[in-house]
């Protein structure tokens, strides 16, 4: 048995053997990464307390972002309309 193992070690590898070995190892590592990602996204029971002010904090972070986007649309409205008119072949004013 040891002689067969040594003979296999001494055998020269071809390019096809290396490609097959790499794809087998690559697919195993991809499967492992996917399993780890899935395991990290499965929620566990946290038994956590959500503070009543959490909604206020969320509003304080999201509202300025929304208002900033709306402000940018108001400021650049003519450019946005001109872009879409040019994109769809309308006449430019």
C-alpha positions as CSV (number, residue, x, y, z in Angstrom):
1,X,0.0,0.0,0.0
2,X,2.8,2.4,0.8
3,X,4.5,1.7,-2.5
4,X,1.3,2.6,-4.4
5,X,1.0,5.8,-2.4
6,X,4.7,6.7,-3.2
7,X,4.2,5.9,-6.9
8,X,1.2,8.2,-6.9
9,X,3.2,11.0,-5.4
10,X,5.9,10.6,-7.9
11,X,3.5,10.7,-10.8
12,X,3.8,14.0,-12.7
13,X,0.7,16.1,-12.7
14,X,-0.8,17.3,-16.0
15,X,-2.5,20.7,-16.5
16,X,-5.8,18.9,-16.5
17,X,-5.1,17.3,-13.1
18,X,-4.3,20.7,-11.6
19,X,-7.4,22.3,-13.1
20,X,-9.6,19.5,-11.7
21,X,-8.0,19.8,-8.3
22,X,-8.4,23.6,-8.3
23,X,-12.1,23.5,-9.3
24,X,-12.9,20.9,-6.6
25,X,-11.2,23.0,-4.0
26,X,-12.8,26.1,-5.3
27,X,-16.3,24.7,-5.3
28,X,-15.7,23.5,-1.7
29,X,-14.6,26.9,-0.6
30,X,-17.5,28.6,-2.3
31,X,-20.0,26.2,-0.6
32,X,-18.3,26.8,2.7
33,X,-18.5,30.6,2.3
34,X,-22.2,30.4,1.4
35,X,-22.9,28.1,4.4
36,X,-21.2,30.6,6.7
37,X,-23.1,33.5,5.2
38,X,-26.4,31.7,5.7
39,X,-25.5,30.7,9.2
40,X,-24.7,34.3,10.0
41,X,-28.0,35.6,8.7
42,X,-30.2,33.1,10.6
43,X,-31.5,35.1,13.6
44,X,-31.3,33.7,17.0
45,X,-33.5,34.6,19.9
46,X,-32.0,37.9,21.2
47,X,-34.4,38.6,24.1
48,X,-33.4,42.2,23.6
49,X,-35.2,45.3,24.8
50,X,-36.0,47.9,22.2
51,X,-35.9,51.4,23.7
52,X,-39.0,53.5,22.9
53,X,-36.7,56.3,21.5
54,X,-35.4,54.0,18.8
55,X,-38.1,55.2,16.4
56,X,-37.1,58.8,17.1
57,X,-33.4,57.9,16.4
58,X,-34.4,56.2,13.1
59,X,-36.4,59.2,12.1
60,X,-33.5,61.6,12.9
61,X,-31.2,59.6,10.6
62,X,-33.6,58.9,7.7
63,X,-35.5,62.2,7.5
64,X,-32.4,64.4,6.7
65,X,-31.4,62.0,4.0
66,X,-34.9,62.0,2.4
67,X,-35.1,65.8,2.7
68,X,-31.7,66.2,1.1
69,X,-32.7,64.0,-1.9
70,X,-36.0,66.0,-2.3
71,X,-34.0,69.3,-2.1
72,X,-31.6,68.1,-4.8
73,X,-34.5,67.2,-7.0
74,X,-36.0,70.6,-6.6
75,X,-32.7,72.4,-7.3
76,X,-31.8,70.3,-10.3
77,X,-35.4,69.8,-11.7
78,X,-34.7,71.5,-15.0
79,X,-31.6,69.5,-15.6
80,X,-33.4,66.3,-14.7
81,X,-36.3,67.0,-17.1
82,X,-33.9,68.1,-19.8
83,X,-31.9,64.9,-19.4
84,X,-35.0,62.7,-19.8
85,X,-36.3,64.8,-22.8
86,X,-32.9,64.3,-24.5
87,X,-32.9,60.6,-23.6
88,X,-36.3,59.9,-25.1
89,X,-36.1,62.3,-28.1
90,X,-38.2,65.1,-26.8
91,X,-37.7,68.8,-27.7
92,X,-35.4,70.7,-25.5
93,X,-36.8,74.0,-24.1
